[in-house]
Amino acid sequence: MKPTAEQLSLLLRGVEKVFSEEELRRKLAAGRALRVKLGADPTAPDLHLGHGVVLEKLRQFQDLGHKAVLIIGDYTARIGDPTGQNATRPMLDAEQIERNARTYFEQAGKVLETSPEKLEIRRNSEWLVKMSFADVIRLASQMTVAQMLERDTFEKRHRTGEPIGVHEFLYPLMQGRDSVAVRADIELGGTDQTFNNLVGRELQKDDGQEPQVVMILPILEGLDGVEKMSKSKGNYIGISEPAGEIFGKTMSISDELMWRWYALLLAKSAPEIAALKAGHPMEAKKDLAEALAARFSGAEAARAARRDFEKKFSARNAADTDLPVLRLDLSHAWSGPDLALASGSVSSRSEAYRLAEQGGLVLDGARLADPKASVKPRAGAVLKIGKKRFFRLADAS
């Protein structure tokens, strides 16, 4: 294995918090393969680039000789993670959960090394389904209601009178029990998982295990550059999407967001990003788009997506020198239909939605096919509406 200092330098890159760095240093210095846990509840069928942030970090551990332990939360999914929810999640049935779990296996393999030496895949039903009612009571006794209400999600709901199901208090305990069951050395999670991950540390201590190190990674902003990447918000890139879609959607993000994606998705260091900033932003964005498309769809498909984009972009640039200017407030995100309406090219929102769904709204070569998705356009971007209407965007402020 690589020296401890070299491993730390890479593994801490892009990480927001570590509980604790000294414990991580000590575990790495032991020179053994660590068990690095990542849990995912199959509450939806698709993974997106937001999931890719923690998957990429897990792959870094694998590349350094450690073992990834991917836990499919087929049992915790029955409750649903209350994190960030202002109401109780509806329970999923077993058929939905199993269908989603199968897609998680396939999609996670686009990032992770899947050999048995590098990856252990577990379902938490293996141990949770075997718990007796007495076991559940013992588990529940390991935390107080006051501790649970320290969690911001529960505290806010309690303060505003929103109901909290008793079963929701069990969720972080069940996730923490996963860490005990697989004897995790390290657990990865987004900032919204901090509470759940720290519960795992406490349960391991109570079980006589050495507590896991918790590494918290930032939440990835979606295409709009504002909201957390989410399928429900329509601002996502699915890791199973074709290379052309991944490339085109990436080209629609703002330059500011591009540098953050470089850091979180490609683990670029500050000096590397500074070197990229010294060059042309369009080339940097195409490099990012190609790298992401290659990661999930293969290098050949990514190169083809780039050639196709550059061909269309060059052809358009040759003909758009005298395009009408559409002045907008570019400080916030816009949906495709809102851009179309602002241009005056459509007479109704329903027409704008129809154009988007039919692929008739294109920004800088990227189709705005999801009418609910938002993007943050750059000044100078070219908006195509239908087959013949083109506009060059300019900031109205």
C-alpha positions in Angstrom: 0.0 0.0 0.0 1.0 3.6 -0.5 2.5 5.6 2.4 -0.1 6.9 4.9 0.6 10.6 4.1 0.0 9.9 0.4 -3.2 8.1 1.0 -4.5 10.8 3.3 -3.7 13.5 0.7 -5.9 11.9 -1.8 -8.7 10.6 0.5 -9.2 13.9 2.2 -9.6 15.8 -1.1 -13.1 17.1 -1.5 -14.2 15.8 2.0 -16.1 18.3 4.1 -15.7 16.7 7.6 -13.9 13.7 9.1 -14.7 12.2 12.5 -11.8 12.1 13.1 -8.8 12.7 10.9 -6.4 11.3 13.6 -8.4 8.1 13.7 -8.3 7.8 10.0 -4.5 8.4 10.0 -4.1 5.7 12.6 -6.3 3.1 10.7 -4.4 3.8 7.5 -1.0 3.5 9.2 -2.0 0.0 10.4 -1.2 -1.2 6.9 -4.2 -3.5 6.5 -7.1 -3.4 4.0 -9.9 -1.3 5.6 -13.6 -2.1 5.3 -15.2 1.1 3.8 -19.0 1.2 4.1 -21.5 3.0 1.9 -25.2 2.4 2.3 -27.8 3.2 -0.3 -31.6 2.7 0.0 -33.2 1.5 -3.2 -36.1 4.0 -3.0 -35.8 5.0 -6.7 -34.5 3.0 -9.7 -31.8 5.4 -10.9 -28.5 6.7 -9.6 -27.3 10.1 -10.7 -24.1 12.1 -10.4 -25.0 13.2 -6.9 -24.6 9.6 -5.9 -21.4 9.6 -8.0 -19.6 11.8 -5.5 -19.5 9.2 -2.7 -19.1 6.3 -5.2 -16.0 8.0 -6.6 -14.5 8.4 -3.1 -15.3 4.7 -2.5 -13.4 3.8 -5.7 -10.4 5.8 -4.4 -10.3 3.6 -1.4 -10.5 0.5 -3.6 -7.6 1.8 -5.8 -5.5 2.2 -2.7 -6.0 -1.5 -1.7 -9.0 -1.2 0.6 -12.3 -3.1 0.4 -15.6 -1.4 -0.4 -18.7 -2.7 1.4 -21.8 -1.6 -0.4 -24.9 -2.0 1.6 -28.2 -2.1 -0.3 -30.8 -0.9 2.3 -33.6 -3.2 1.2 -34.9 -3.3 4.8 -34.3 0.3 5.8 -36.0 1.3 2.6 -39.3 0.0 4.1 -39.1 2.9 6.5 -37.5 5.5 4.2 -34.8 7.8 5.3 -36.4 10.8 7.1 -33.4 13.0 6.3 -34.5 16.3 4.9 -38.2 15.3 4.9 -40.9 17.6 6.2 -43.4 14.7 6.3 -43.3 10.9 6.9 -42.2 9.0 3.8 -44.6 6.5 2.3 -43.5 2.9 2.7 -42.4 1.1 -0.4 -43.5 -2.5 -1.1 -41.1 -5.4 -1.4 -41.5 -5.6 -5.2 -40.5 -2.0 -5.7 -37.5 -2.3 -3.5 -36.3 -5.4 -5.2 -36.7 -3.9 -8.6 -34.7 -0.8 -7.6 -32.1 -2.8 -5.9 -31.2 -4.7 -9.1 -30.6 -1.5 -10.9 -28.3 -0.2 -8.1 -26.1 -3.3 -8.5 -25.7 -2.6 -12.2 -25.2 1.1 -12.0 -22.8 1.1 -9.1 -20.6 -1.2 -11.2 -20.0 1.7 -13.6 -17.8 3.3 -10.9 -16.7 0.6 -8.6 -14.2 -2.3 -9.1 -16.5 -5.3 -8.8 -14.1 -8.1 -8.2 -14.8 -10.0 -4.9 -11.5 -8.9 -3.5 -12.4 -5.3 -4.0 -16.2 -5.2 -3.4 -18.5 -6.8 -0.9 -22.2 -6.3 -1.6 -24.7 -6.9 1.3 -28.4 -6.4 1.9 -29.3 -5.2 5.4 -32.2 -7.5 5.5 -29.6 -10.2 6.1 -29.4 -9.1 9.8 -32.3 -6.8 10.4 -35.0 -9.3 9.4 -33.6 -11.7 12.1 -34.0 -9.3 14.9 -36.6 -10.3 17.5 -38.9 -7.7 19.2 -36.6 -7.9 22.2 -33.6 -7.1 20.0 -35.5 -4.0 18.6 -36.2 -2.9 22.2 -32.5 -3.2 23.1 -31.6 -1.3 20.0 -34.1 1.5 20.7 -32.7 1.8 24.3 -29.3 2.9 22.9 -30.6 6.4 22.1 -32.9 8.8 23.9 -35.7 10.9 22.4 -33.8 14.0 23.3 -30.8 12.8 21.2 -33.2 12.0 18.3 -34.7 15.5 18.5 -31.2 17.0 18.1 -31.4 16.0 14.5 -32.5 19.1 12.5 -35.1 17.2 10.5 -36.9 15.9 13.5 -36.4 19.1 15.5 -38.0 21.2 12.7 -41.0 18.9 12.4 -41.5 18.7 16.1 -41.4 22.5 16.4 -43.9 23.0 13.6 -46.3 20.3 14.8 -45.7 18.0 11.9 -46.2 14.4 13.0 -43.2 12.1 13.4 -43.8 8.4 13.3 -42.1 6.3 16.1 -40.8 4.0 13.3 -38.8 7.0 11.9 -36.7 7.1 15.1 -35.7 3.5 14.2 -34.1 4.5 10.9 -30.8 5.9 12.1 -30.5 3.0 14.6 -31.1 0.5 11.8 -28.4 2.2 9.6 -26.1 2.3 12.6 -26.7 -1.4 13.1 -25.5 -2.0 9.6 -22.0 -0.7 10.6 -22.0 -3.2 13.5 -23.0 -6.1 11.3 -20.3 -5.5 8.7 -17.6 -4.3 11.2 -17.0 -1.1 9.2 -13.8 0.7 9.6 -15.0 3.8 7.7 -18.4 5.0 6.5 -18.9 7.5 3.7 -21.9 9.8 3.4 -23.2 13.1 2.2 -23.7 16.1 4.6 -27.3 15.0 5.1 -26.2 11.7 6.5 -23.9 13.0 9.2 -26.4 12.2 12.1 -27.0 8.6 10.8 -23.3 7.9 10.3 -22.4 9.1 13.8 -25.0 6.8 15.3 -23.1 3.9 13.7 -20.0 5.0 15.7 -21.9 4.9 19.0 -23.5 1.6 18.3 -20.1 0.1 17.5 -18.7 1.4 20.8 -21.6 -0.2 22.6 -20.9 -3.5 20.9 -17.2 -3.4 21.8 -16.0 -2.6 18.3 -13.5 0.1 17.4 -15.7 3.0 16.1 -15.8 3.7 12.4 -14.3 6.9 11.0 -17.0 8.9 9.4 -16.1 10.9 6.2 -18.7 13.4 5.1 -18.7 14.7 1.5 -20.5 17.8 0.1 -23.9 17.5 -1.6 -23.6 18.0 -5.3 -25.6 20.8 -6.8 -27.6 19.9 -9.9 -27.7 21.4 -13.4 -29.3 24.7 -12.0 -26.2 25.2 -9.8 -28.6 26.0 -6.8 -30.6 23.0 -5.6 -29.2 19.6 -4.6 -29.1 17.2 -7.5 -32.4 15.3 -7.4 -34.6 13.4 -9.8 -37.6 15.0 -8.2 -36.2 18.4 -9.0 -35.4 17.5 -12.6 -31.9 18.9 -12.3 -29.9 15.7 -12.5 -27.8 13.6 -14.9 -28.4 9.9 -14.5 -25.3 7.7 -14.6 -27.1 5.3 -16.9 -27.9 8.0 -19.5 -26.3 7.8 -23.0 -23.0 9.5 -23.5 -24.6 12.2 -25.6 -27.0 13.1 -22.9 -24.4 13.2 -20.2 -22.1 15.3 -22.4 -24.8 17.7 -23.5 -26.3 18.3 -20.1 -22.8 18.9 -18.6 -22.2 21.5 -21.3 -25.3 23.4 -20.0 -23.9 24.1 -16.5 -22.4 27.4 -15.5 -18.7 27.9 -15.4 -18.8 28.4 -11.6 -20.5 25.0 -11.1 -18.0 23.4 -13.6 -15.1 23.9 -11.2 -17.0 22.4 -8.3 -17.9 19.4 -10.4 -14.2 19.0 -11.3 -13.3 18.9 -7.6 -16.2 16.6 -6.4 -16.6 14.3 -9.3 -13.0 14.1 -10.7 -11.1 14.7 -7.5 -9.1 17.5 -9.1 -6.8 19.4 -6.6 -6.8 23.2 -6.2 -3.6 23.5 -8.3 -5.0 21.4 -11.1 -8.2 23.4 -11.2 -6.2 26.7 -11.2 -4.3 25.4 -14.2 -7.6 24.6 -16.0 -8.9 28.1 -15.1 -5.9 29.6 -16.9 -7.1 28.0 -20.1 -10.3 28.5 -22.1 -13.5 27.7 -20.1 -15.2 26.1 -23.1 -12.4 23.6 -23.6 -12.3 22.9 -19.8 -16.1 22.2 -19.9 -15.8 19.9 -22.9 -13.0 18.0 -21.1 -15.2 17.7 -18.0 -18.2 16.5 -20.1 -16.0 13.9 -21.9 -14.5 12.6 -18.7 -18.0 12.1 -17.1 -19.4 10.5 -20.2 -16.4 8.2 -20.4 -16.7 7.3 -16.8 -20.3 6.0 -17.2 -20.6 5.2 -20.9 -17.1 4.3 -22.0 -14.3 6.3 -23.7 -15.3 5.6 -27.3 -18.9 6.8 -26.7 -17.6 9.9 -24.9 -15.3 10.8 -27.8 -18.1 10.4 -30.2 -20.4 12.6 -28.1 -17.7 15.3 -28.1 -17.2 15.1 -31.8 -20.9 15.4 -32.4 -21.2 18.3 -30.1 -18.2 20.2 -31.6 -19.6 19.5 -35.1 -23.0 21.0 -34.3 -21.4 23.8 -32.3 -19.0 24.8 -35.1 -21.7 24.7 -37.7 -24.0 26.9 -35.6 -21.2 29.4 -34.8 -20.6 29.9 -38.5 -24.2 31.0 -39.0 -25.0 32.8 -35.8 -22.9 36.0 -35.8 -26.0 38.2 -36.2 -28.4 36.5 -33.9 -31.0 38.5 -32.0 -30.0 39.1 -28.4 -32.2 37.9 -25.6 -31.5 39.8 -22.4 -32.3 37.9 -19.2 -31.3 38.0 -15.5 -28.6 35.3 -15.7 -28.0 35.4 -11.9 -30.5 32.6 -11.4 -31.5 29.4 -13.0 -34.1 29.1 -15.9 -36.1 26.1 -17.1 -36.3 25.5 -20.8 -40.0 26.5 -21.1 -39.3 29.8 -19.2 -36.5 30.6 -21.7 -38.8 29.9 -24.6 -41.5 32.1 -23.0 -39.1 34.9 -22.3 -38.0 34.9 -26.0 -41.6 35.5 -27.1 -41.3 32.6 -29.5 -44.1 30.6 -28.0 -47.6 31.7 -27.1 -48.2 29.5 -24.0 -46.5 27.4 -21.3 -48.1 24.3 -22.7 -46.5 24.9 -26.1 -43.2 25.5 -24.4 -43.5 22.3 -22.5 -44.3 20.4 -25.6 -41.3 21.8 -27.4 -39.0 20.8 -24.6 -40.4 17.2 -24.5 -40.0 16.9 -28.2 -36.3 18.1 -28.1 -37.1 21.5 -29.6 -35.3 23.5 -26.9 -31.5 23.5 -27.1 -29.0 25.6 -25.2 -25.4 25.6 -26.4 -25.9 22.3 -28.1 -27.5 20.6 -25.1 -31.2 19.6 -25.3 -33.4 20.9 -22.5 -35.7 17.9 -22.7 -36.9 17.9 -19.2 -39.4 20.9 -18.9 -39.0 20.9 -15.1 -35.2 20.9 -15.1 -33.4 24.2 -14.6 -30.0 25.5 -15.9 -28.0 28.6 -15.2 -27.2 30.0 -18.7 -24.0 31.8 -19.4 -23.8 35.2 -21.2 -23.2 34.5 -24.9 -24.9 31.1 -24.9 -27.0 30.3 -27.9 -30.7 29.2 -27.4 -32.4 27.3 -30.2 -36.2 27.2 -30.2 -37.7 24.8 -32.7 -35.9 24.5 -36.0 -35.3 28.1 -37.1 -35.3 30.4 -34.1 -32.0 31.3 -32.5 -31.1 33.8 -29.8 -27.9 34.8 -28.1 -28.3 35.3 -24.4 -27.1 38.4 -22.6 -27.3 39.5 -19.0 -29.9 42.1 -18.4 -28.4 43.3 -15.1 
